[in-house]
Amino acid sequence: MLLKKLSESCGVSGNEKEVRDIILEEVKPYVDDIIIDPIGNLIVTKKGKENFPSIMVSAHMDEVGLMVKSINDQGFIKFLPVGGIDDRILVSKVVQIGKEKIKGVIGAKAIHLQKPDERKKALKHDQLYIDIGANSKEEAEKLVSIGDYISFCSDYIEFGENLIKAKALDDRVGCAMIIHLLKNNYDYTIHALFAVQEEVGLRGAKVAAYRLNPDLSIVLEATTCHDLTDVDAPHFATRLGEGPALSIADMGTYYHKGLVKKMMEIANKNNIPIQLKQTTKGGNDAGAIHISREGIPTLALSIPCRYIHSPICVIHKNDYENMLNLVDLFLKNVKKEEII
């Protein structure tokens, strides 16, 4: 399954090649032009009819992860976070390091050895280490190097009623959807951007938007879902299973109101469930795209994702299918005068 293959591949920000290679093989038969730019973005184009505007549909390939900082004399590895990771989720996680995917376990001082006040505080990443089974620094250095990327080991699993658990669903879901969309034909020229380094500053999208300068951009993302019993409803952000989430504003973008309205109209007309994201926290590649050059009308549609930025992201399969269908209908029904 495509989403399984994408989610289980390794692509920490700045090291997206493995993911890019998978996507490249998938899209080759369906596109007219392929570019890998100097920063590592994969940009593919499917030409539409003459005199029709161009639409950029984007998703980011990278995931949050870690990087080797140092190796001590006992062969234990100290590390740095890459992207926004909650230190509390790190202890005891299995990871893989470098090109050879050396397995390791994130460890900490055993609870039996901790002082009473230590047990009351969440451990920070600089208090943790990775154990790869080495007995010395020299032995560890034969397997890993400073600067090596570290990703979580997490299997794709379907469970419950149409739920999926996996790592990196932010934003491999968007990548998978774009691959499916490229198999369809549209009047518009479609620029598909598979962006790098979103998690560390929207870097890939910034240079790609400047290069392509599309008439319209649609960002396909995963977003926070906090529909849990200890959270008040206004702070849910989104609800699992109630359809893709349309953003009105976030910390990086005020979205194009006309395009937001059009997406809502198409969803309602076709009985596709859709929800508005209830919080403005966070952001995505739209923050860089919509202010490129003279400005690009931009829309963001996201799949609700529980436990985002962790090795156990959870989404609903119905949300995935509804989001894919909605974007397809939008690309088929948006009119030129609504873009230009």
N, C-alpha and C positions, 0 to 999 in steps of 0.2 A: 504494500500500500504506500502511496506517495507520501502522505503525511508522516507515516511511521519512519520511512527512510530519511526524510528531512529532519525530523525531530531528533532522531538518534545519531545524526551526524554531528561533528564538532565544528563550531564556528564562533568562538569567542571574538569579541570586537577586535578587529585588526588582523584576524586570522581566519577569514571566511572562505578560503579556497576550496575546502572539501565540500562545503554547501554549494558554492558556485559551480563546481564541476558537475554535481548532480543535476542542478537546474539547467545548466547548459545542454546536457545530453537530452533532457526532457523537451526543451523548447526548440531545438534546432530544426525539426521538420516543419514547424508552423510559422516561422518568422522570415522576414526578408533581409534583415540586417542585424549584425551582432557586434557589440563593442564591449571590450573590457578596458575601462579607463585607467589612468595612472594610479588612482587611489584604490582601485579594486572593484568598483561597481560593475555589475553586469547590466548592460542596457541593450534591449532587443526591440526591434521595430517591426510592426506588421502594418503594411501600407493599406490605406483605405481609398476611398474615391477622391478624385481630383476636386480641389476647391472646398474640401471639408476640413474643419479644424482638426488639430491634433490634441489627443488626450494622453496624459501621462498617468499610468496606474502604477503605484509604488508599494513595495513592502521591503522590510530590511532583513538581511540574511543573518546578521550577528545576534549573539546571545550574551547574556551576562556570564561571567566566569571569574577565573583567577589567573595569576601569573607568578611564576617562581621568583622570589626575592633573594633568597640566600639558602645555603646548605650548611648546617652546623657540623661539628666534629663527629657527632654520633650518627650522621647520615639523615637527620630529620630536615624537612624542607619548610622554610618560612615563605609566606606568600602575601600577595597584595590582591585586593578585589579589582575586577575590571567591570565597570558598570555598577548600577545600584543594587547591592546585595545586603540583605539583613543579616548581620553577623549571627543572629540567634539560630539560623537554619543550617549553619555550617557543621556543627559537631557531629562526628560519626558518619558523615557522608562519604561515599565511595567516589573517587575522582580518577581521571585519566590525564596523563601529562605528556606533552610533546607529540612529535610526529609518530613515535612508536606506541603512543597511548599506554604508557607505563601506569599500571594500576597503583592506587594508594588510598589510604584512609585518613580523613582529617581527625586528629586526636587532640586530647586535652588532659590536664591533670585529673585523675580519677576522683570521683566525688568523695571517696573515703579519705583522700589526702587533703581535701580542701578545708580551709578554715570556715567557721560558721558564717562570717560576713561575706566570704567568697561565694557561698552557695546562693546568696540573695541577689547576685548580680549576673546578668547575662555576659558570657565570655565574649571579648572582642577578638577580631581576627588576628591581631598581633599576639594574642595569648595562645593561639592554636598552632598546630604544625601538621605536616603531612608525613605519614609513615609509609614508605615504599618497601620496607623490609630490608633496607641496607644496614650494614653494621658500622659504616664509617663514611666520612665525607668523600674519600677517594672512591669507594664502592658506589655511592649515590651518583657521583659525577660521571660515572661511566654510562649512566642511564638517563639522567636529566641535566639540564643546564639552566643557569640564571637567564630569565627572560622567556623560558618556555611557557606556552599557554596551558591552562588547566581547565578542563570542562568536567561537568558532573556526569556520572554514569547513571542513567535512568532509562529503563525500558518503557516503550510505548505499550500501554495496557488499556483495553476497553473494559469498563466495569459498570455496575449499576444499570440504570435505565438510560442508555445512549450517552454515557459519559466516557471521556477519554482522559487518561492521565499520561503525561509525558513531560520531558524537559523542553525548553526552547520553543514552546508553542507561541511565545512572543519572540519572533513573528514568523515562524515557519508556517503558521496557518495562512498568513497573507501571501507568502511565497507560493504555497500550494494552490491557492485560489487563482493567482495570476497565471500559473501554468495551465490550469483548466480553461481560463478565459481566452488564452491565446489560441486555443483550438477552434474558437468560434470566429465568424466573420462579422465585421462592423463597417459602417459607412466611414467612420472616423479613422484616421491613422492612430494606431495605438503604440505609444512608447511604454514598454514595460521596464520599470526600474527595480532591480534587485539590489538594494543599497547596502553599503558597508557602514560600520561604526555609528549606528544610530544610538546605541546605548551609552556612548561616551561623548555625545555632543552633536548629533545630526550631521556628521561630517560628509558622508557620502552623498546624501540627498542635496546638500548645499551645492556641491560642484556639478552634480548631474542636472539639477534644475536650471542652473545657469547655462549649461551646455545645450540643453534641449529647448528651453524657453517654450514650453507647451502652452496651448490656449486654455487648458484646464488640467487640474491635477486631482486625482483621487488617491488617498492614502488608505491602504487596507492594513489594519492593525489588530492587536489584542490589547484589551484594557482591563483595569481592575474590576473585580466583582467581589463585593463584601456582603452578600446576602446571608449573613450568619446570625445566630440567635442573640449574640451579645452586641450587635451593632444596630443602631436606630435606622429605620427605613430611609430617611433622607440622606444617609451617608453610605448607602449600598453602592453607589456609583452606577452599577448595573445589576441585573438579576439573571442568573443562569437559566437558560431555556426559554427566555422571553424575547428572543430575537436579537439581531445585531444592534449595536448601539451607535447612534448618530451624535456627533459632538457639535455643540453650538459654540463653545469657547473652552479654552484651557489656558495653561500658563504660558503657552507660546503662540497661540493663534486665536483670532476671531474668524470663524469660518464664514464662507460666502453664503449669505442668507438666502439668496435666490436658489442656489444649488441644494441647500439643506431643505428648503421647501419642496423642490422638485423631487428629491429622494423620498421625502415623506409621502408625497402624492402617489408616486409609483408603488410604494409599499402598500399603502392603503387600498389603491385600486386593484392590486393583485392579491390582496389578503395575505400579505407577508408580514408576520409580526416584526415590529421594530420598536425600539425604545430610545429615549434620549438619555445620554449620559448625565447623571445627576450632580456630578461634582466637576470642578474646573481644575483640580489638581493634576499634575503631570503634564505630558505633552508627547509629541511624536514628530516625525519628519516634516509634517506640515509646517512646523515652526520655521524651518529653513526654506521650504519651498515657496510659501506664499509671499515672501518678501524678496524673492529673487528678481533681478533686473527691474522691470517696471511694475512688477507684482503679478502673481498668478492666482486666479480664482481657484480655491482649494476646498476640498471636502474630505472628511475623515469618517470612515465607517469601521467599527471595531467589534471583535467577538469578545463577549464577557469571559474572563479567565480568573478562576479562583487561584490563590497562592502564586500569583505571578512573580517572576524573578526568583523562582526556586526550582529545585529539581522535580517537583511534583505539581506542575501546572495542571489545572482541570478545566476542560471545556465541555459543552454539550454538542453532540453531533447535529442536532436539529438547528442550532444557531449557525453552525458551519454551513449547512446546506442552504438555509434561508439567506445568509449573507452572500453566498456565491450566486444564488438565483437573483437576488436583488441588484447586485452590481451588473450582472448580465443584462437585466431588463433596463437598468439606467443607461447603459451604453447603447442599447437599441432604441431608446425612446427620447433621450435628451435631444433638444432641437438646437440647430446652429445659433439661432438668435438668443438662446438662453446661455450660450457660452461666450459669444463675442460681445 
